[in-house]
């Protein structure tokens, strides 16, 4: 499932400091010149990398997200090589140093086979010694924090409602409703996400060839009761 009209409101709901912290985490765990980002969204991380003179291939399944990223790249005067890509079915023209898949994009793959195919695609597309960094929402977040979660905001210009319902263990349904009172536009979208135990992701990663994998909780040491699990995977020579 890809974001549609929601893409144009996404940045207004996010904290830019989060992206600054994430980019610092990335730089502290790998050296790279060329990077391919899956699920780049509105391009926040991609733009930061391009500003550091990296060669950035940024992809997403959502054409709207890519359009927002394109306009932001123009505003920031950086070059992003943007393309619409399904992470379950892609290959790069040449191997790269780093592949990213951030902000729980993997959780939109609801079939385990899709997750495995994505990991296989990534492994094939990395240089020897390259790094794959991705994150997932934790089981704790999906089963506890997001169960019956509701967030609302409203003022004279904008109305926002986000509801989350737990469907099964590690499986949730999101409903996002936005009313832009100035532009007279309404966004009404539904999304589904699924996550698995850390041990399951480790099994899949090892099985496709990643023998050295570290994992963290929200940029720090791993704890089971966290919101986000970040995996740093090395393709060893």
Buried (B, 14 or more C-beta within 10 A) or exposed (E): BBBBBBBBBBBEEEEEEEBEEBBEBBEEBBEBEBBBBBBBBBBBBBBBBBEEEBBBBBBBBBEBBBBBBBEBBEEEEBEBEBEEBBBBEBEBEEBBBBBBBBBBBBBBBEEEEBBBBBBBBBBBBBBEEBBBBBBBBBBBBBBEBBEEBEEEEEEEEBBBBBBBBBEEEBBBBBBBBBBBEEEEEEBEBEBEBBBBBBEBBBEBBBEBBBEEBEBBBBEEEBEEEBBBBBBBBBBEE
